Amino acid sequence: MRNTFSKYAAPLATASVLALALSACGGGSSSGGGGGGDAGSQNLDGRGPITYVQGKDNSNVVRPLVDKWNAAHPNEQVTFKEQSDQADQQHDDLVQHFQAQDANYDVVDVDVIWTAEFAAKGWLQPLKDKLSFDTSAMLPATVKTATYNGTLYAAPQTSDGGLLYYRKDLVPNPPKTWDEMMSMCSIAKQNNISCYAGQFAQYEGLTVNAAEAINTWGGKIVDDSGKAVVNSPESKAGLGKLVDAFKSGNIAQQAITYQEEQSRQAFENGQLLFLRNWPYVYNLAKTDGSSKVKDTFGIAPLPGKSGPGASSLGGHNVAMSVYSKHKATALDFMKFMTSAETEKFYATQGSLAPVLSNLYSDADLTAKLPYLPTLLTSIQNAVPRPVTPFYPAVTKAVEDNAYAALKGDKSVDQALSDMQSALQAAGAK
């Protein structure tokens, strides 16, 4: 199982966690890849041994799958190259090998927010024509994360969406809207606990939370063409909701330091009425010996403006390097790694959200993972984070200015104006 600790949103350090992640799409021109376009047009029929590259397999998901493949394909063996558990290190490792045109990084696992960057640089093989990939059974939102400039550049492998955790002993029916949730904060005060928390430290998780607020109120950070459009009345309304909640105390001041784990621990310690976090929290809150809420919490879709909110979409895609010499084998392995049987194994072995629509109503899975129907609602309402080849600079623009607004160092108007300027400087013109 891949980890996205560090900068890229959800902690995935135990076998029971659900991977984050986090959202983008895959690419067009072959700029900067060292001739990616030429490489992508060659070796389409090549077969033989390949290497699969992914982050640390803490949940022992990858190794059994590779062993199963190798037993059935003695002449097309797969070697698993295991990266670290740090997402930024995983990203930089892929960049280094792509820039070196390394033919030994045949199939790679990419966070959804990296797909556009890698595709735009000409490093990912387009999945079309002889290498076409059937995505008809997959959730449309996940397919969007693997698509760049109208072309599929990766195959959705696992997904993720935000959920609302709530104290069902104190709030029998979860709020359906943000304003309804804020009106319930008096219950938290009566019980001497904080009302709501998400992830508001100055890191990728804040981009996730800020984007959810902005998208839920109808704003966008960048439009479909990649142009910065964040400085709008809709974005002001969304970001303003978070700022107002900090000012009123409905979001406790210490939440400005929260990443995923700090917010999870606060909820498990009984210090929060509501928590926005990823599905990985479910199993931990149920099984941790120190959890004070294991029998008293429920899950619901994120509350929005008038119904479910727009979660930021997380997850991972599997992609083929243009420099692979065995692309036919690589394609077959990608199909194997996203098959129904494999997707079910991801869910049961690693608590990873499937990308196949029908698995969310699978009786066996929902019995083991009862949050799946709620998670499906989250994913169906999810919006990818900005789809752009300049994502690292774009997310910095969002998190820096959102953080300043939440701390009160900038007004919402100033934060959005500065965010717009920073996005444009980053290339989102």
C-alpha positions as CSV (number, residue, x, y, z in Angstrom):
1,M,0.0,0.0,0.0
2,R,1.2,3.4,-0.9
3,N,1.7,6.1,1.7
4,T,1.1,9.8,1.3
5,F,2.2,11.0,4.7
6,S,4.4,14.1,4.5
7,K,3.0,16.7,2.2
8,Y,0.4,14.8,0.3
9,A,-2.6,14.5,2.5
10,A,-3.5,11.2,4.1
11,P,-1.5,9.0,6.5
12,L,-1.5,5.4,5.3
13,A,0.8,3.8,7.8
14,T,-1.1,0.7,8.9
15,A,-2.7,-2.3,7.2
16,S,-6.1,-1.0,8.2
17,V,-5.9,2.4,6.6
18,L,-7.6,3.7,3.5
19,A,-5.2,5.4,1.1
20,L,-5.6,9.0,0.3
21,A,-4.9,10.6,-1.6
22,L,-5.4,13.2,-3.2
23,S,-6.4,14.6,-7.5
24,A,-5.3,15.5,-11.0
25,C,-5.3,14.2,-14.5
26,G,-2.9,12.8,-17.1
27,G,-1.2,14.5,-20.1
28,G,-0.7,16.0,-23.5
29,S,2.4,17.5,-25.1
30,S,5.8,15.9,-24.8
31,S,7.6,19.0,-23.5
32,G,10.5,18.4,-21.2
33,G,10.5,14.6,-21.4
34,G,13.5,14.2,-23.5
35,G,11.7,13.0,-26.6
36,G,8.7,11.4,-24.9
37,G,6.6,11.6,-28.0
38,D,9.1,9.5,-30.1
39,A,9.4,7.0,-27.3
40,G,5.6,6.7,-27.0
41,S,5.2,5.7,-30.6
42,Q,7.6,2.8,-30.4
43,N,7.7,-0.7,-28.9
44,L,4.0,-1.0,-28.6
45,D,4.1,-4.8,-29.1
46,G,7.1,-5.5,-26.8
47,R,6.8,-8.3,-24.3
48,G,9.1,-9.5,-21.6
49,P,10.0,-8.7,-18.0
50,I,8.9,-5.4,-16.5
51,T,9.3,-3.4,-13.3
52,Y,6.4,-2.0,-11.3
53,V,7.2,1.1,-9.1
54,Q,5.1,2.1,-6.1
55,G,5.4,3.5,-2.6
56,K,6.0,1.4,0.5
57,D,3.7,-1.6,0.6
58,N,2.8,-1.4,4.3
59,S,-0.4,-3.4,4.0
60,N,1.2,-6.2,1.9
61,V,-1.1,-5.5,-1.0
62,V,1.4,-5.4,-3.9
63,R,3.6,-8.4,-3.2
64,P,0.8,-11.0,-3.2
65,L,-0.5,-9.6,-6.5
66,V,3.0,-9.6,-8.1
67,D,3.5,-13.2,-7.0
68,K,0.1,-14.2,-8.5
69,W,1.0,-12.5,-11.8
70,N,4.5,-14.1,-11.9
71,A,3.1,-17.6,-11.3
72,A,0.9,-17.2,-14.4
73,H,3.4,-15.4,-16.6
74,P,6.8,-17.1,-16.4
75,N,8.1,-15.3,-19.4
76,E,6.8,-11.8,-18.4
77,Q,8.0,-11.6,-14.8
78,V,7.3,-8.4,-12.8
79,T,9.9,-7.0,-10.4
80,F,8.4,-4.8,-7.7
81,K,10.5,-1.6,-7.0
82,E,9.3,-0.4,-3.6
83,Q,9.8,3.3,-2.9
84,S,9.7,5.1,0.4
85,D,6.5,5.9,2.3
86,Q,7.0,9.7,1.7
87,A,4.9,11.0,-1.2
88,D,7.3,13.9,-2.1
89,Q,10.2,11.4,-2.2
90,Q,8.1,9.0,-4.4
91,H,7.4,11.9,-6.8
92,D,11.0,13.0,-7.0
93,D,12.2,9.5,-7.6
94,L,9.8,9.1,-10.6
95,V,10.8,12.5,-12.0
96,Q,14.5,11.5,-11.8
97,H,14.0,8.3,-13.6
98,F,11.7,9.8,-16.2
99,Q,14.2,12.5,-16.9
100,A,16.9,9.8,-17.4
101,Q,14.6,8.0,-19.8
102,D,14.9,4.9,-17.7
103,A,13.4,2.0,-19.6
104,N,13.3,0.0,-16.3
105,Y,10.5,2.0,-14.8
106,D,7.8,0.3,-16.9
107,V,4.7,0.7,-14.9
108,V,4.4,3.3,-12.1
109,D,1.9,4.2,-9.5
110,V,1.1,7.9,-9.5
111,D,-0.9,10.0,-7.0
112,V,-3.8,11.5,-8.9
113,I,-2.4,15.0,-8.5
114,W,0.7,14.0,-10.4
115,T,-0.9,12.6,-13.6
116,A,-1.2,15.9,-15.4
117,E,2.4,17.0,-14.6
118,F,3.9,13.7,-15.9
119,A,1.7,13.5,-19.0
120,A,2.3,17.1,-20.0
121,K,6.0,16.4,-19.9
122,G,5.6,13.5,-22.3
123,W,6.6,10.8,-19.8
124,L,3.3,8.7,-19.7
125,Q,2.2,6.5,-22.6
126,P,-1.2,7.5,-24.0
127,L,-3.7,4.7,-23.5
128,K,-5.3,4.7,-26.9
129,D,-5.4,2.8,-30.2
130,K,-3.4,-0.4,-29.8
131,L,-2.9,0.3,-26.1
132,S,-6.5,1.4,-25.4
133,F,-7.9,0.7,-21.9
134,D,-11.5,0.1,-21.1
135,T,-12.8,2.4,-18.3
136,S,-16.5,1.9,-18.8
137,A,-17.0,0.1,-15.5
138,M,-15.1,2.7,-13.5
139,L,-16.4,5.7,-11.5
140,P,-16.4,8.7,-13.9
141,A,-14.7,10.9,-11.3
142,T,-11.7,8.5,-11.2
143,V,-11.4,8.3,-14.9
144,K,-11.3,12.1,-15.0
145,T,-8.2,12.0,-12.8
146,A,-6.4,9.8,-15.3
147,T,-7.3,12.0,-18.3
148,Y,-5.4,15.1,-19.6
149,N,-6.3,17.2,-22.6
150,G,-9.0,14.7,-23.5
151,T,-6.6,11.7,-23.6
152,L,-6.4,8.8,-21.1
153,Y,-2.8,8.6,-19.8
154,A,-3.3,6.3,-16.8
155,A,-5.7,3.8,-15.4
156,P,-7.6,4.5,-12.2
157,Q,-6.4,2.1,-9.5
158,T,-7.8,3.3,-6.2
159,S,-9.9,6.2,-5.1
160,D,-10.6,8.2,-2.0
161,G,-13.0,10.9,-0.8
162,G,-13.6,12.9,2.4
163,L,-16.2,11.8,5.0
164,L,-17.8,13.4,8.0
165,Y,-17.3,11.6,11.3
166,Y,-19.7,12.6,14.0
167,R,-20.7,11.7,17.5
168,K,-24.0,9.9,17.0
169,D,-24.5,9.7,20.8
170,L,-24.7,13.5,20.8
171,V,-26.1,14.1,17.3
172,P,-28.4,11.2,16.4
173,N,-28.9,12.5,12.8
174,P,-25.9,14.0,11.0
175,P,-26.1,17.4,9.4
176,K,-26.8,17.6,5.7
177,T,-25.5,21.2,5.2
178,W,-22.7,23.2,6.5
179,D,-25.0,25.8,8.2
180,E,-26.9,23.0,9.9
181,M,-23.7,21.6,11.2
182,M,-22.6,25.0,12.5
183,S,-26.0,25.4,14.3
184,M,-25.2,22.1,16.2
185,C,-22.0,23.5,17.7
186,S,-24.0,24.5,20.8
187,I,-24.1,20.8,21.5
188,A,-20.4,20.7,21.6
189,K,-20.2,23.6,24.0
190,Q,-22.7,21.9,26.3
191,N,-20.4,18.9,26.4
192,N,-17.2,20.9,26.8
193,I,-15.7,19.7,23.5
194,S,-14.8,21.4,20.3
195,C,-17.2,21.4,17.4
196,Y,-15.5,20.8,14.1
197,A,-12.1,20.1,12.7
198,G,-10.5,19.3,9.4
199,Q,-6.9,19.6,8.3
200,F,-5.8,23.2,8.5
201,A,-2.1,23.2,9.0
202,Q,0.0,24.8,6.2
203,Y,0.4,21.8,3.9
204,E,-1.3,19.8,1.2
205,G,-4.2,18.9,3.4
206,L,-5.2,22.6,3.7
207,T,-5.4,22.7,-0.1
208,V,-7.8,19.8,0.1
209,N,-10.0,21.5,2.8
210,A,-9.9,24.9,1.1
211,A,-10.7,23.4,-2.3
212,E,-13.7,21.5,-0.8
213,A,-15.1,24.8,0.7
214,I,-14.5,26.7,-2.6
215,N,-15.9,24.0,-4.8
216,T,-18.9,23.4,-2.6
217,W,-20.0,27.0,-2.9
218,G,-19.6,26.9,-6.7
219,G,-16.2,28.4,-7.0
220,K,-13.2,27.0,-8.8
221,I,-9.4,27.3,-8.3
222,V,-8.6,26.8,-12.0
223,D,-11.1,26.2,-14.9
224,D,-11.1,23.4,-17.3
225,S,-8.5,25.1,-19.5
226,G,-6.2,25.5,-16.5
227,K,-6.8,29.3,-16.1
228,A,-6.8,30.7,-12.6
229,V,-10.4,31.7,-11.7
230,V,-10.3,31.5,-7.9
231,N,-11.0,35.2,-7.2
232,S,-14.8,35.0,-7.4
233,P,-17.8,35.6,-5.2
234,E,-18.4,31.9,-5.0
235,S,-14.8,31.2,-3.8
236,K,-15.2,34.1,-1.3
237,A,-18.4,32.5,0.1
238,G,-16.7,29.1,0.5
239,L,-13.4,30.2,2.0
240,G,-15.4,32.6,4.1
241,K,-17.3,29.8,5.8
242,L,-14.0,28.3,7.1
243,V,-12.8,31.8,8.2
244,D,-16.0,32.6,10.0
245,A,-16.0,29.2,11.8
246,F,-12.5,29.9,13.1
247,K,-13.5,33.4,14.2
248,S,-16.6,32.1,16.1
249,G,-14.7,29.3,17.7
250,N,-16.8,26.6,16.0
251,I,-13.4,25.5,14.7
252,A,-11.0,25.4,17.6
253,Q,-7.9,27.5,17.3
254,Q,-5.6,24.5,17.8
255,A,-7.1,23.0,14.5
256,I,-4.8,25.4,12.6
257,T,-2.0,22.9,13.5
258,Y,-4.0,19.8,12.5
259,Q,-2.9,17.4,9.8
260,E,-4.8,14.1,9.3
261,E,-3.4,12.3,12.3
262,Q,-3.7,15.2,14.8
263,S,-7.4,15.6,13.9
264,R,-8.0,11.9,14.0
265,Q,-6.5,11.6,17.5
266,A,-8.6,14.6,18.7
267,F,-11.7,12.9,17.5
268,E,-10.8,9.5,19.0
269,N,-10.0,11.2,22.3
270,G,-13.5,12.5,22.4
271,Q,-12.5,16.1,21.9
272,L,-14.6,16.8,18.7
273,L,-18.2,16.6,17.7
274,F,-17.5,16.6,14.0
275,L,-14.4,15.7,12.0
276,R,-13.7,15.9,8.3
277,N,-11.2,13.2,7.3
278,W,-10.5,10.2,5.0
279,P,-12.0,6.7,5.3
280,Y,-8.9,5.3,6.8
281,V,-10.0,6.8,10.1
282,Y,-13.0,4.4,10.3
283,N,-11.1,1.2,11.1
284,L,-8.7,3.0,13.5
285,A,-11.4,4.7,15.4
286,K,-13.2,1.3,15.7
287,T,-10.2,-0.8,16.7
288,D,-7.6,1.5,18.5
289,G,-7.5,0.5,22.1
290,S,-7.3,4.2,23.1
291,S,-10.3,5.2,21.1
292,K,-13.0,6.7,23.3
293,V,-15.6,6.8,20.5
294,K,-15.3,3.3,19.0
295,D,-19.0,2.7,19.8
296,T,-20.4,6.2,19.5
297,F,-19.4,7.6,16.1
298,G,-21.1,7.6,12.8
299,I,-20.2,8.5,9.2
300,A,-21.9,10.7,6.7
301,P,-21.2,12.6,3.5
302,L,-19.5,15.9,3.9
303,P,-22.2,18.6,4.5
304,G,-22.4,21.2,1.7
305,K,-24.4,24.3,0.8
306,S,-27.7,22.5,0.3
307,G,-26.7,18.8,0.4
308,P,-23.6,16.8,0.1
309,G,-20.4,18.9,-0.2
310,A,-17.8,18.6,-2.9
311,S,-15.1,16.4,-1.5
312,S,-11.6,16.7,-2.9
313,L,-10.9,13.5,-4.8
314,G,-8.0,11.4,-3.7
315,G,-6.5,8.1,-4.9
316,H,-3.8,6.7,-7.2
317,N,-3.5,5.7,-10.9
318,V,-1.3,3.2,-12.6
319,A,0.5,4.4,-15.7
320,M,3.0,3.2,-18.3
321,S,6.3,4.9,-19.0
322,V,6.8,6.0,-22.6
323,Y,10.4,4.6,-22.2
324,S,9.2,1.0,-21.4
325,K,10.4,-1.5,-24.0
326,H,7.7,-4.1,-23.1
327,K,4.5,-2.0,-23.5
328,A,2.2,-4.9,-24.4
329,T,3.2,-6.7,-21.2
330,A,2.9,-3.4,-19.3
331,L,-0.7,-3.0,-20.5
332,D,-1.7,-6.5,-19.5
333,F,-0.2,-6.0,-16.1
334,M,-2.1,-2.7,-15.7
335,K,-5.4,-4.5,-16.6
336,F,-4.6,-7.1,-14.0
337,M,-3.9,-4.5,-11.4
338,T,-7.3,-2.9,-11.9
339,S,-9.4,-6.0,-12.5
340,A,-12.5,-6.7,-10.3
341,E,-10.7,-9.4,-8.4
342,T,-7.7,-7.1,-7.7
343,E,-9.9,-4.2,-6.7
344,K,-11.8,-6.3,-4.2
345,F,-8.4,-7.4,-2.8
346,Y,-7.3,-3.8,-2.5
347,A,-10.5,-3.1,-0.4
348,T,-10.3,-6.1,1.9
349,Q,-6.5,-6.3,2.3
350,G,-5.6,-2.6,2.4
351,S,-8.9,-0.8,3.0
352,L,-8.4,1.0,-0.4
353,A,-11.4,2.5,-2.1
354,P,-12.3,0.6,-5.3
355,V,-12.6,2.4,-8.7
356,L,-15.2,0.0,-10.0
357,S,-18.8,1.2,-9.5
358,N,-20.4,-2.1,-8.8
359,L,-18.1,-3.0,-5.9
360,Y,-19.8,-0.3,-3.7
361,S,-22.9,-2.4,-3.6
362,D,-21.1,-5.8,-3.2
363,A,-22.6,-7.6,-0.2
364,D,-19.3,-9.1,0.9
365,L,-17.5,-5.8,0.8
366,T,-20.1,-3.7,2.4
367,A,-20.4,-6.2,5.3
368,K,-16.7,-5.8,6.0
369,L,-16.5,-2.1,5.1
370,P,-19.9,-0.5,6.0
371,Y,-18.7,3.0,5.0
372,L,-18.6,2.1,1.3
373,P,-22.0,3.4,0.3
374,T,-21.3,6.7,2.1
375,L,-17.9,6.9,0.5
376,L,-19.5,6.3,-2.9
377,T,-21.7,9.4,-2.3
378,S,-18.5,11.3,-1.5
379,I,-16.7,10.2,-4.6
380,Q,-19.7,10.9,-6.8
381,N,-19.8,14.5,-5.5
382,A,-16.0,14.8,-5.5
383,V,-14.0,17.4,-7.5
384,P,-10.4,16.9,-8.5
385,R,-7.9,19.4,-7.1
386,P,-6.6,21.7,-9.8
387,V,-5.7,19.7,-12.9
388,T,-2.5,21.3,-14.0
389,P,1.1,20.4,-14.9
390,F,2.2,23.1,-12.4
391,Y,0.5,21.5,-9.4
392,P,3.3,21.9,-6.9
393,A,3.3,25.7,-7.4
394,V,-0.5,25.8,-7.5
395,T,-1.0,24.0,-4.3
396,K,1.5,26.3,-2.5
397,A,-0.5,29.3,-3.7
398,V,-3.7,27.9,-2.3
399,E,-2.3,26.6,1.0
400,D,-0.2,29.8,1.8
401,N,-3.1,32.2,1.2
402,A,-5.8,30.0,2.8
403,Y,-3.7,29.7,5.9
404,A,-3.2,33.4,6.1
405,A,-7.0,33.9,5.9
406,L,-7.7,31.3,8.5
407,K,-5.2,32.9,10.9
408,G,-6.6,36.3,10.3
409,D,-3.4,37.7,8.7
410,K,-5.3,38.5,5.5
411,S,-8.9,39.2,4.7
412,V,-10.7,36.7,2.6
413,D,-10.7,39.2,-0.3
414,Q,-7.0,39.8,0.0
415,A,-6.2,36.1,0.3
416,L,-8.2,35.3,-2.8
417,S,-6.6,38.2,-4.7
418,D,-3.1,37.1,-3.7
419,M,-4.0,33.5,-4.5
420,Q,-5.1,34.5,-8.0
421,S,-1.9,36.3,-8.6
422,A,0.2,33.5,-7.3
423,L,-1.7,31.0,-9.5
424,Q,-1.1,33.1,-12.5
425,A,2.6,33.4,-11.7
426,A,2.7,29.6,-11.4
427,G,1.5,29.2,-14.9
428,A,-2.3,29.0,-14.5
429,K,-2.9,32.0,-16.8
